[in-house]
Amino acid sequence: MTAKRPRWDLAARRAALRSVPLFGLLATAEIEQILGHTVLQRVARGTLLLRQGDPPSGMLVILQGSVRVTATAADGREVTFGVLGAGEFLGEISLLDGAHRTADVTTLEDCVLLVVEHAGFLGLIRNNPDLLLKLVAELCRRLRRANLAYEDLALLDLPTRIGKLLLGLPQQTTPAGRRVSFRLSQADLGRLAGGSREKVNRQIRLWEKQGVIARERGHLVILRPESLGAPSA
């Protein structure tokens, strides 16, 4: 039986915005102000949502699904800055400075997004210094994460990068182990970890033989997290 798709009516959008840490402490009138400047958007898995260098088009709040944020390094390799899921937001830098997008964003699952228009959000932060401070703190956190991503690509071997990636993805605790919340193909893992599909597939199979990870209905399950990232034999 097909799962019932959530209805994102006004009440559901309001509750979703309340769950976003950036907006959680806003007054009711301020939440309504944001909602008045939003558009609901549904995007299929594998869609290039934002492209590095594109002009700004608003901030995106993820209501459902997950995306990966990447950029191209000077040597041509793709660097993954992170995976964002429900309750997180993106596109805020271009929203603030009006400049071009700083990264590519691709959907890892079917996503439901709220697009917050430029004018509505800027008007809100001009009158809410606490919101601005929270936004600056989030920008600093993401800058640190981007710096670590570049360091990982330069200094860590592929098995260590894959292990670190898997441990950092959203997970659910199950009787079998820590289940990655969404399905990832070998190609997805390769792009996220900065390695070829073939090499990633070889490492995943090795970990399966060693009992480090398992597969469950298309999801990866981490059985022995302490073993991830160790150099392979």
MARBA-3410 file (N, C-alpha, C, O; in Angstrom, 1 decimal):
233
0.8,-1.2,0.0,0.0,0.0,0.0,0.9,1.3,0.0,1.8,1.4,0.8 ~ 0.6,2.2,-0.9,1.4,3.4,-1.0,1.2,4.3,0.2,0.0,4.6,0.6 ~ 2.3,4.8,0.8,2.2,5.7,1.9,1.4,7.0,1.5,1.6,7.5,0.4 ~ 0.6,7.5,2.4,-0.1,8.8,2.2,0.8,9.9,2.2,1.6,10.1,3.1 ~ 0.8,10.8,1.1,1.7,11.9,1.0,1.2,13.0,1.9,0.0,13.3,1.9
2.1,13.6,2.7,1.7,14.7,3.6,1.1,15.9,2.8,1.5,16.2,1.7 ~ 0.1,16.5,3.4,-0.5,17.7,2.8,0.2,18.9,3.5,0.2,19.1,4.7 ~ 0.8,19.8,2.6,1.5,20.9,3.1,0.5,22.2,3.0,0.8,23.1,2.3 ~ -0.5,22.1,3.8,-1.4,23.3,3.9,-0.8,24.3,4.8,0.3,24.2,5.2 ~ -1.5,25.5,4.9,-0.9,26.6,5.7,-0.5,26.2,7.1,0.5,26.6,7.6
-1.3,25.4,7.8,-1.0,25.0,9.1,0.2,24.2,9.2,1.1,24.3,10.1 ~ 0.4,23.2,8.2,1.6,22.4,8.2,2.8,23.2,7.9,3.9,23.0,8.5 ~ 2.7,24.2,7.0,3.9,25.1,6.7,4.2,25.9,7.9,5.4,26.1,8.2 ~ 3.2,26.4,8.6,3.5,27.2,9.8,4.2,26.3,10.9,5.2,26.8,11.5 ~ 3.8,25.1,11.1,4.4,24.2,12.1,5.8,23.9,11.6,6.7,23.8,12.5
6.0,23.7,10.3,7.4,23.3,9.8,8.3,24.5,10.0,9.5,24.3,10.4 ~ 7.9,25.7,9.8,8.8,26.9,10.0,9.1,27.0,11.5,10.2,27.3,11.9 ~ 8.1,26.7,12.4,8.4,26.7,13.8,9.5,25.7,14.2,10.2,26.0,15.2 ~ 9.6,24.6,13.5,10.5,23.6,13.8,11.9,23.9,13.3,12.9,23.2,13.8 ~ 12.1,24.9,12.5,13.4,25.3,12.0,14.1,26.1,13.1,13.5,27.1,13.5
15.3,25.7,13.6,15.9,26.4,14.7,16.0,27.9,14.4,15.9,28.7,15.4 ~ 16.3,28.3,13.2,16.5,29.7,12.9,15.2,30.5,13.2,15.3,31.7,13.6 ~ 14.0,29.9,13.0,12.8,30.6,13.1,12.0,30.3,14.4,11.0,30.8,14.7 ~ 12.6,29.3,15.2,11.8,28.8,16.3,11.3,29.8,17.4,10.3,29.6,18.0 ~ 12.1,30.9,17.6,11.8,31.9,18.6,11.0,33.1,18.1,10.8,34.0,18.8
10.7,33.1,16.8,10.0,34.2,16.3,8.5,34.3,16.8,7.9,33.3,17.1 ~ 8.1,35.5,16.9,6.7,35.7,17.3,5.7,35.3,16.2,6.1,35.1,15.0 ~ 4.5,35.0,16.6,3.5,34.5,15.6,3.4,35.5,14.4,3.3,35.0,13.3 ~ 3.4,36.8,14.7,3.2,37.7,13.6,4.4,37.7,12.6,4.2,37.9,11.4 ~ 5.6,37.3,13.1,6.8,37.3,12.3,6.7,36.0,11.4,7.2,36.0,10.3
6.3,34.9,12.0,6.1,33.7,11.2,5.1,33.9,10.1,5.3,33.5,9.0 ~ 4.0,34.6,10.4,3.0,34.9,9.4,3.6,35.8,8.3,3.3,35.7,7.1 ~ 4.5,36.7,8.7,5.2,37.6,7.7,6.0,36.7,6.7,6.0,37.0,5.5 ~ 6.7,35.8,7.3,7.5,34.9,6.4,6.6,34.1,5.5,6.9,34.0,4.3 ~ 5.6,33.5,6.0,4.7,32.7,5.2,4.1,33.5,4.1,3.8,32.9,3.0
3.9,34.8,4.3,3.3,35.6,3.3,4.2,35.9,2.1,3.8,36.4,1.1 ~ 5.5,35.5,2.3,6.5,35.7,1.2,7.1,34.3,0.8,8.3,34.3,0.4 ~ 6.3,33.3,0.9,6.9,31.9,0.5,6.0,31.3,-0.6,4.8,31.6,-0.8 ~ 6.7,30.4,-1.3,6.0,29.6,-2.3,6.4,28.1,-2.1,7.6,27.8,-1.8 ~ 5.5,27.2,-2.1,5.8,25.7,-1.9,6.3,25.2,-3.2,5.8,25.5,-4.3
7.3,24.4,-3.2,7.9,23.8,-4.3,8.2,22.3,-4.1,8.8,22.0,-3.1 ~ 7.8,21.4,-5.0,8.1,20.0,-5.0,9.2,19.7,-6.0,9.0,20.1,-7.2 ~ 10.2,19.0,-5.6,11.4,18.7,-6.5,11.7,17.2,-6.5,11.8,16.7,-5.4 ~ 11.9,16.6,-7.6,12.2,15.2,-7.7,13.7,14.9,-7.3,14.5,15.8,-7.4 ~ 13.9,13.7,-6.9,15.2,13.2,-6.6,16.2,13.4,-7.8,15.8,13.1,-8.9
17.4,13.8,-7.5,18.4,13.9,-8.6,18.4,15.2,-9.3,19.0,15.4,-10.3 ~ 17.6,16.2,-8.8,17.5,17.5,-9.5,18.6,18.4,-9.0,18.8,18.5,-7.8 ~ 19.2,19.1,-10.0,20.1,20.2,-9.6,19.3,21.4,-9.3,18.8,22.1,-10.1 ~ 19.2,21.6,-8.0,18.3,22.6,-7.4,18.9,24.0,-7.6,18.2,24.9,-8.0 ~ 20.1,24.2,-7.2,20.8,25.4,-7.3,22.2,25.2,-8.0,22.8,24.1,-7.8
22.6,26.1,-8.8,23.9,25.9,-9.5,24.8,27.1,-9.1,24.5,28.2,-9.0 ~ 26.1,26.7,-8.8,27.1,27.7,-8.4,27.2,28.7,-9.5,27.4,28.4,-10.7 ~ 27.1,30.0,-9.2,27.2,31.1,-10.1,25.8,31.6,-10.6,25.8,32.7,-11.2 ~ 24.7,30.9,-10.3,23.4,31.4,-10.6,23.1,32.6,-9.8,23.6,32.8,-8.7 ~ 22.2,33.5,-10.4,21.7,34.7,-9.6,20.8,34.2,-8.4,20.3,33.1,-8.5
20.7,35.0,-7.4,19.9,34.6,-6.2,18.4,34.6,-6.6,17.9,35.4,-7.4 ~ 17.7,33.7,-5.9,16.2,33.6,-6.2,15.5,33.4,-4.9,14.3,33.1,-5.0 ~ 16.1,33.5,-3.8,15.4,33.3,-2.5,16.0,32.3,-1.6,16.9,31.5,-2.1 ~ 15.7,32.2,-0.4,16.2,31.2,0.5,15.2,30.0,0.5,14.0,30.2,0.4 ~ 15.8,28.8,0.7,15.0,27.6,0.6,15.0,26.9,2.0,16.0,26.7,2.6
13.8,26.6,2.5,13.6,25.8,3.7,13.2,24.4,3.3,12.2,24.3,2.6 ~ 13.9,23.4,3.8,13.6,22.0,3.5,12.5,21.5,4.4,12.8,21.4,5.6 ~ 11.4,21.2,3.9,10.3,20.7,4.7,10.3,19.2,4.7,10.0,18.5,5.7 ~ 10.8,18.6,3.6,10.8,17.1,3.5,11.9,16.8,2.5,12.0,17.4,1.4 ~ 12.7,15.7,2.8,13.7,15.2,1.9,15.1,15.7,2.3,15.3,16.2,3.4
16.1,15.5,1.4,17.5,15.9,1.8,18.2,16.3,0.5,17.8,15.9,-0.6 ~ 19.2,17.1,0.6,20.0,17.6,-0.5,21.5,17.5,-0.1,21.9,17.5,1.0 ~ 22.4,17.5,-1.2,23.8,17.6,-0.9,24.3,18.9,-1.5,23.8,19.4,-2.5 ~ 25.2,19.5,-0.8,25.8,20.8,-1.2,27.2,20.6,-1.6,28.0,20.1,-0.8 ~ 27.6,21.0,-2.8,28.9,20.8,-3.3,29.5,22.0,-4.1,28.7,22.9,-4.4
30.8,22.0,-4.3,31.4,23.0,-5.1,32.6,22.3,-5.8,33.0,21.2,-5.4 ~ 33.2,22.9,-6.8,34.3,22.4,-7.5,35.6,23.0,-7.0,35.7,24.2,-7.0 ~ 36.5,22.1,-6.6,37.8,22.6,-6.1,38.7,23.1,-7.3,38.4,22.9,-8.5 ~ 39.8,23.8,-6.9,40.7,24.3,-8.0,41.3,23.2,-8.9,41.5,23.5,-10.1 ~ 41.4,22.0,-8.4,42.0,20.9,-9.2,40.9,20.2,-10.0,41.2,19.2,-10.7
39.6,20.7,-9.9,38.6,20.1,-10.7,37.7,19.1,-10.0,36.7,18.6,-10.5 ~ 38.2,18.6,-8.8,37.4,17.6,-8.0,36.2,18.3,-7.3,36.3,19.5,-6.9 ~ 35.2,17.5,-7.2,34.0,18.0,-6.5,34.1,17.8,-5.0,34.5,16.7,-4.5 ~ 33.8,18.8,-4.2,33.9,18.8,-2.8,32.5,18.9,-2.2,31.7,19.8,-2.6 ~ 32.2,17.9,-1.3,30.9,17.9,-0.7,31.0,18.7,0.6,31.8,18.3,1.5
30.2,19.7,0.8,30.2,20.5,2.0,29.3,19.9,3.1,29.5,20.1,4.3 ~ 28.3,19.1,2.7,27.4,18.5,3.6,26.1,18.1,3.0,25.8,18.3,1.8 ~ 25.3,17.4,3.8,24.0,16.9,3.5,23.0,17.6,4.4,23.2,17.6,5.6 ~ 22.0,18.3,3.8,21.0,19.0,4.6,19.7,18.3,4.5,19.3,17.8,3.4 ~ 18.9,18.2,5.6,17.6,17.5,5.6,16.5,18.4,6.1,16.7,19.6,6.2
15.4,17.8,6.4,14.2,18.5,6.9,14.5,19.4,8.1,15.2,19.0,9.0 ~ 14.1,20.7,8.0,14.3,21.6,9.1,15.5,22.5,8.9,15.8,23.4,9.7 ~ 16.3,22.2,7.8,17.4,23.1,7.5,17.1,24.0,6.3,16.1,23.8,5.7 ~ 18.0,24.9,6.1,17.8,25.9,5.0,19.0,26.1,4.3,20.1,25.8,4.7 ~ 18.9,26.8,3.1,20.0,27.0,2.2,19.7,28.2,1.3,18.6,28.6,1.2
20.8,28.8,0.7,20.6,29.9,-0.2,20.6,31.2,0.5,20.2,32.3,-0.1 ~ 21.0,31.2,1.8,20.9,32.4,2.6,22.0,33.4,2.3,21.8,34.6,2.5 ~ 23.1,33.0,1.8,24.2,33.9,1.5,23.8,34.8,0.4,24.0,36.0,0.5 ~ 23.3,34.2,-0.7,22.9,35.1,-1.9,21.7,36.0,-1.5,21.6,37.1,-2.1 ~ 20.9,35.5,-0.6,19.8,36.3,-0.1,20.2,37.5,0.6,19.6,38.6,0.4
21.3,37.4,1.3,21.8,38.6,2.1,22.6,39.6,1.2,22.4,40.8,1.3 ~ 23.5,39.0,0.4,24.4,40.0,-0.4,24.0,40.2,-1.8,24.6,41.1,-2.5 ~ 23.0,39.5,-2.3,22.5,39.7,-3.7,23.5,39.2,-4.7,23.2,39.4,-5.9 ~ 24.5,38.5,-4.3,25.5,38.0,-5.3,25.1,36.6,-5.8,24.1,36.0,-5.3 ~ 25.9,36.0,-6.6,25.6,34.7,-7.2,25.7,33.6,-6.2,26.4,33.7,-5.2
25.1,32.5,-6.5,25.1,31.3,-5.7,26.6,30.8,-5.5,27.4,30.8,-6.4 ~ 26.9,30.3,-4.3,28.3,29.9,-4.0,28.5,28.4,-4.1,29.6,28.0,-4.0 ~ 27.4,27.6,-4.3,27.6,26.2,-4.4,26.5,25.6,-5.2,25.5,26.2,-5.5 ~ 26.7,24.3,-5.6,25.7,23.5,-6.3,24.9,22.8,-5.2,25.4,22.4,-4.2 ~ 23.6,22.6,-5.4,22.7,21.9,-4.5,21.9,20.9,-5.3,21.2,21.3,-6.2
22.0,19.6,-5.0,21.3,18.5,-5.7,20.5,17.7,-4.7,20.9,17.4,-3.6 ~ 19.2,17.4,-5.1,18.4,16.6,-4.2,18.8,15.2,-4.2,19.0,14.6,-5.2 ~ 18.8,14.6,-3.0,19.1,13.2,-2.8,17.8,12.4,-2.7,17.9,11.2,-2.9 ~ 16.7,13.1,-2.4,15.4,12.4,-2.3,14.4,13.4,-3.0,14.8,14.5,-3.3 ~ 13.2,12.9,-3.2,12.1,13.8,-3.5,12.0,14.8,-2.4,11.9,14.4,-1.2
11.9,16.1,-2.7,11.9,17.1,-1.7,10.7,18.0,-1.8,10.1,18.2,-2.8 ~ 10.3,18.5,-0.6,9.3,19.6,-0.5,10.0,20.8,0.1,10.6,20.7,1.2 ~ 9.9,22.0,-0.5,10.7,23.1,-0.1,9.7,24.3,0.0,8.7,24.4,-0.7 ~ 10.1,25.2,0.9,9.5,26.5,1.0,10.5,27.5,0.5,11.6,27.7,1.0 ~ 10.2,28.2,-0.6,11.0,29.3,-1.1,10.6,30.6,-0.5,9.5,31.1,-0.7
11.6,31.2,0.3,11.3,32.5,0.9,11.9,33.6,0.0,13.1,33.6,-0.3 ~ 11.0,34.5,-0.3,11.4,35.6,-1.3,12.3,36.5,-0.6,12.3,36.7,0.6 ~ 13.2,37.1,-1.4,14.2,38.0,-1.0,13.7,39.2,-0.1,14.2,39.4,1.0 ~ 12.7,39.9,-0.6,12.3,41.1,0.1,11.7,40.8,1.5,11.9,41.5,2.4 ~ 10.9,39.8,1.5,10.2,39.4,2.8,11.2,39.1,3.9,11.0,39.5,5.0
12.3,38.3,3.6,13.2,37.9,4.6,14.1,39.1,5.0,14.4,39.2,6.2 ~ 14.6,39.9,4.1,15.4,41.0,4.4,14.7,42.0,5.4,15.2,42.5,6.3 ~ 13.4,42.2,5.1,12.6,43.1,5.9,12.5,42.6,7.3,12.5,43.3,8.3 ~ 12.4,41.2,7.5,12.3,40.6,8.8,13.6,40.8,9.6,13.6,41.2,10.8 ~ 14.8,40.5,9.0,16.0,40.5,9.7,16.4,42.0,10.1,17.2,42.2,11.0
16.0,42.9,9.3,16.3,44.3,9.6,15.7,44.7,10.9,16.3,45.6,11.6 ~ 14.6,44.1,11.3,13.9,44.5,12.5,14.1,43.4,13.6,13.4,43.5,14.7 ~ 14.9,42.5,13.4,15.1,41.4,14.4,16.6,41.0,14.6,17.0,40.1,13.9 ~ 17.3,41.7,15.4,18.7,41.5,15.6,19.0,40.1,16.1,20.1,39.5,15.7 ~ 18.2,39.5,16.9,18.4,38.1,17.4,18.4,37.1,16.2,19.2,36.2,16.2
17.5,37.3,15.3,17.4,36.4,14.1,18.7,36.6,13.3,19.3,35.6,12.8 ~ 19.2,37.8,13.1,20.4,38.1,12.4,21.6,37.4,13.0,22.4,36.8,12.3 ~ 21.7,37.5,14.4,22.8,36.8,15.1,22.8,35.3,14.9,23.8,34.7,14.7 ~ 21.6,34.7,14.9,21.5,33.3,14.7,21.9,32.9,13.3,22.5,31.9,13.1 ~ 21.5,33.8,12.3,21.9,33.5,11.0,23.4,33.6,10.8,24.0,32.8,10.1
24.0,34.6,11.4,25.5,34.7,11.3,26.2,33.5,12.0,27.2,33.0,11.4 ~ 25.6,33.0,13.1,26.2,31.8,13.7,26.1,30.6,12.8,27.1,29.8,12.8 ~ 25.0,30.5,12.1,24.9,29.3,11.2,25.8,29.5,10.0,26.4,28.5,9.6 ~ 26.0,30.7,9.5,27.0,30.9,8.4,28.4,30.5,8.8,29.1,29.9,8.1 ~ 28.7,30.9,10.1,30.1,30.5,10.6,30.2,29.0,10.7,31.3,28.5,10.4
29.2,28.3,11.2,29.2,26.9,11.3,29.4,26.2,9.9,30.2,25.3,9.8 ~ 28.8,26.8,8.9,28.9,26.2,7.6,30.3,26.5,7.0,30.8,25.7,6.2 ~ 30.8,27.7,7.3,32.1,28.0,6.8,33.2,27.0,7.4,34.1,26.5,6.7 ~ 33.1,26.7,8.6,34.0,25.8,9.3,33.8,24.4,8.6,34.8,23.7,8.4 ~ 32.6,24.0,8.3,32.3,22.7,7.7,32.9,22.6,6.3,33.5,21.6,5.9
32.8,23.8,5.6,33.4,23.8,4.2,34.9,23.7,4.3,35.5,23.0,3.5 ~ 35.6,24.3,5.3,37.0,24.2,5.4,37.4,22.8,5.8,38.4,22.3,5.2 ~ 36.6,22.1,6.6,37.0,20.7,7.0,36.8,19.8,5.7,37.5,18.8,5.6 ~ 35.8,20.1,4.9,35.6,19.3,3.7,36.8,19.4,2.8,37.2,18.4,2.2 ~ 37.3,20.6,2.6,38.5,20.7,1.8,39.7,20.0,2.4,40.5,19.3,1.7
39.9,20.1,3.7,41.0,19.4,4.4,40.8,17.8,4.2,41.8,17.1,4.0 ~ 39.6,17.3,4.4,39.3,15.9,4.3,39.7,15.4,2.9,40.4,14.4,2.7 ~ 39.3,16.2,1.8,39.6,15.8,0.5,41.1,15.7,0.2,41.6,14.9,-0.5 ~ 41.9,16.6,0.8,43.3,16.7,0.6,44.1,15.7,1.5,45.1,15.2,1.0 ~ 43.6,15.4,2.7,44.4,14.7,3.6,44.0,13.3,3.9,44.8,12.4,4.3
42.7,12.9,3.7,42.2,11.6,4.1,42.1,10.7,2.9,41.8,11.1,1.8 ~ 42.4,9.4,3.2,42.2,8.4,2.1,40.7,8.2,1.9,39.9,8.5,2.8 ~ 40.3,7.5,0.8,38.9,7.3,0.5,38.1,6.5,1.5,37.1,6.9,1.9 ~ 38.6,5.4,2.0,37.9,4.6,3.0,37.6,5.5,4.3,36.4,5.4,4.8 ~ 38.5,6.3,4.7,38.3,7.2,5.8,37.2,8.2,5.5,36.4,8.5,6.3
37.3,8.8,4.3,36.3,9.8,3.9,34.9,9.2,3.8,33.9,9.8,4.3 ~ 34.8,7.9,3.3,33.5,7.3,3.2,32.9,7.0,4.6,31.8,7.3,4.9 ~ 33.8,6.5,5.5,33.4,6.2,6.9,32.9,7.5,7.6,31.9,7.4,8.3 ~ 33.7,8.5,7.5,33.3,9.8,8.1,32.0,10.3,7.6,31.2,10.8,8.3 ~ 31.8,10.2,6.3,30.6,10.6,5.6,29.4,9.8,6.2,28.4,10.4,6.6
29.5,8.5,6.2,28.4,7.7,6.7,28.0,8.0,8.2,26.8,8.0,8.5 ~ 29.0,8.2,9.0,28.8,8.5,10.4,28.1,9.9,10.6,27.4,10.1,11.5 ~ 28.3,10.8,9.6,27.7,12.1,9.7,26.4,12.3,9.1,25.7,13.3,9.2 ~ 25.9,11.2,8.4,24.6,11.3,7.7,23.4,11.2,8.7,23.6,10.5,9.8 ~ 22.2,11.7,8.4,21.1,11.5,9.3,20.8,10.0,9.5,20.8,9.3,8.5
20.6,9.6,10.7,20.4,8.2,11.0,19.2,7.9,11.9,18.7,8.8,12.6 ~ 18.7,6.7,11.9,17.7,6.2,12.8,18.2,5.0,13.5,18.8,4.1,12.9 ~ 18.0,4.9,14.8,18.5,3.8,15.6,17.5,2.6,15.5,16.3,2.8,15.7 ~ 17.9,1.5,15.0,17.1,0.3,14.9,17.7,-0.9,15.6,18.9,-0.8,16.1 ~ 17.0,-2.0,15.8,17.6,-3.1,16.5,18.8,-3.6,15.8,19.7,-4.2,16.5
18.9,-3.5,14.5,20.1,-4.0,13.8,21.3,-3.0,13.9,22.4,-3.5,13.9 ~ 21.1,-1.8,14.0,22.1,-0.8,14.1,21.7,0.6,13.7,20.5,0.9,13.9 ~ 22.6,1.4,13.3,22.3,2.8,12.9,22.0,2.9,11.4,22.9,2.8,10.6 ~ 20.7,3.1,11.1,20.2,3.0,9.7,20.3,4.4,9.1,19.6,5.3,9.6 ~ 21.0,4.6,8.0,21.0,5.8,7.3,19.6,6.2,6.8,18.9,5.3,6.2
19.1,7.4,7.0,17.7,7.7,6.9,17.2,7.7,5.5,16.0,7.5,5.3 ~ 18.1,7.8,4.5,17.6,7.8,3.1,18.5,6.9,2.3,19.6,6.6,2.7 ~ 18.0,6.5,1.1,18.7,5.6,0.2,19.8,6.3,-0.5,19.6,7.4,-0.9 ~ 21.0,5.7,-0.6,22.1,6.2,-1.3,22.6,5.2,-2.3,22.9,4.0,-1.9 ~ 22.7,5.6,-3.6,23.4,4.7,-4.5,24.9,4.8,-4.4,25.4,5.6,-3.8
25.6,3.8,-5.1,27.0,3.9,-5.1,27.5,5.2,-5.7,28.5,5.8,-5.3 ~ 26.8,5.6,-6.8,27.2,6.9,-7.4,27.0,8.1,-6.4,27.8,9.0,-6.4 ~ 25.9,8.0,-5.7,25.7,9.1,-4.7,26.9,9.1,-3.7,27.4,10.2,-3.4 ~ 27.2,7.9,-3.2,28.3,7.8,-2.2,29.6,8.3,-2.8,30.4,9.0,-2.1 ~ 29.9,8.0,-4.1,31.1,8.4,-4.7,31.1,9.9,-4.8,32.2,10.5,-4.5
30.0,10.6,-5.2,30.0,12.0,-5.3,30.2,12.7,-3.9,30.9,13.7,-3.8 ~ 29.6,12.1,-2.9,29.6,12.7,-1.6,31.0,12.5,-1.0,31.5,13.4,-0.3 ~ 31.7,11.4,-1.2,33.0,11.1,-0.6,34.2,11.6,-1.5,35.3,11.5,-1.1 ~ 33.9,12.0,-2.7,35.0,12.4,-3.6,35.8,11.2,-4.2,37.0,11.3,-4.2 ~ 35.1,10.1,-4.6,35.7,9.0,-5.2,34.9,8.4,-6.3,33.7,8.7,-6.5
35.5,7.5,-7.0,34.8,6.9,-8.2,33.8,5.9,-7.6,33.9,5.3,-6.5 ~ 32.8,5.6,-8.5,31.7,4.6,-8.1,32.3,3.3,-7.8,31.9,2.6,-6.9 ~ 33.3,2.9,-8.7,33.9,1.6,-8.6,34.7,1.4,-7.2,34.5,0.4,-6.6 ~ 35.5,2.4,-6.9,36.2,2.3,-5.6,35.3,2.3,-4.4,35.6,1.6,-3.4 ~ 34.3,3.1,-4.5,33.3,3.2,-3.3,32.6,1.8,-3.2,32.4,1.3,-2.1
32.2,1.3,-4.3,31.5,0.0,-4.3,32.4,-1.1,-3.7,31.9,-2.0,-2.9 ~ 33.7,-1.1,-4.1,34.6,-2.1,-3.6,34.8,-1.9,-2.0,34.8,-3.0,-1.3 ~ 34.8,-0.7,-1.5,35.0,-0.5,-0.1,33.7,-0.9,0.7,33.8,-1.5,1.7 ~ 32.5,-0.6,0.1,31.3,-1.0,0.7,31.2,-2.5,0.8,30.7,-3.0,1.9 ~ 31.5,-3.2,-0.2,31.5,-4.7,-0.2,32.4,-5.2,0.8,32.1,-6.2,1.5
33.6,-4.6,0.9,34.6,-5.1,2.0,34.0,-4.9,3.4,34.1,-5.8,4.2 ~ 33.4,-3.8,3.6,32.8,-3.6,5.0,31.6,-4.5,5.2,31.4,-4.9,6.3 ~ 30.9,-4.8,4.1,29.8,-5.8,4.3,30.3,-7.2,4.7,29.8,-7.8,5.6 ~ 31.4,-7.6,4.0,32.0,-8.9,4.4,32.6,-8.9,5.8,32.5,-9.9,6.5 ~ 33.1,-7.8,6.3,33.6,-7.7,7.6,32.6,-7.4,8.7,32.9,-7.4,9.9
31.3,-7.3,8.3,30.2,-7.1,9.2,30.2,-5.7,9.8,29.7,-5.5,10.9 ~ 30.8,-4.7,9.1,30.8,-3.3,9.6,29.5,-2.6,9.2,29.0,-1.9,10.0 ~ 29.0,-2.9,8.0,27.7,-2.4,7.6,26.9,-3.5,6.9,27.4,-4.5,6.6 ~ 25.6,-3.2,6.7,24.7,-4.1,6.0,23.7,-3.3,5.2,23.7,-2.0,5.3 ~ 23.0,-3.9,4.4,21.9,-3.3,3.6,20.6,-3.7,4.1,20.4,-4.9,4.5
19.6,-2.8,4.1,18.3,-3.1,4.5,17.3,-2.3,3.7,17.1,-1.1,3.9 ~ 16.7,-3.0,2.7,15.7,-2.4,1.8,16.2,-1.1,1.2,15.5,-0.1,1.2 ~ 17.4,-1.2,0.7,18.0,-0.1,0.0,18.7,0.9,0.8,19.4,1.8,0.3 ~ 18.6,0.7,2.2,19.3,1.6,3.1,20.6,1.0,3.6,20.6,-0.3,3.7 ~ 21.6,1.7,3.9,22.8,1.2,4.6,22.6,1.3,6.1,22.0,2.2,6.6
23.0,0.2,6.8,22.9,0.1,8.2,24.3,0.0,8.8,25.0,-0.9,8.4 ~ 24.7,0.9,9.7,26.0,0.8,10.3,25.9,-0.1,11.5,25.2,0.2,12.5 ~ 26.7,-1.2,11.5,26.6,-2.2,12.5,27.8,-2.0,13.5,27.6,-2.2,14.7 ~ 28.9,-1.6,13.0,30.1,-1.3,13.9,30.7,0.0,13.6,31.7,0.1,12.8 ~ 30.1,1.1,14.1,30.5,2.4,13.8,32.0,2.7,14.2,32.7,3.5,13.5
32.5,2.0,15.2,33.9,2.2,15.6,34.9,1.7,14.5,36.1,2.1,14.5 ~ 34.4,0.9,13.5,35.3,0.4,12.5,35.3,1.2,11.2,36.2,1.0,10.4 ~ 34.4,2.2,11.1,34.3,3.0,9.9,35.5,4.0,9.9,35.9,4.6,10.9 ~ 36.1,4.1,8.7,37.1,5.1,8.5,38.5,4.5,8.8,39.5,5.1,8.4 ~ 38.6,3.2,9.3,39.9,2.6,9.4,40.4,2.2,8.1,39.6,1.8,7.2
41.7,2.3,7.9,42.3,1.9,6.6,41.9,0.4,6.3,42.0,-0.4,7.1 ~ 41.6,0.2,5.0,41.2,-1.2,4.6,42.5,-2.0,4.4,43.6,-1.5,4.1 ~ 42.3,-3.4,4.6,43.4,-4.3,4.5,43.8,-4.5,3.0,44.7,-5.3,2.7
END
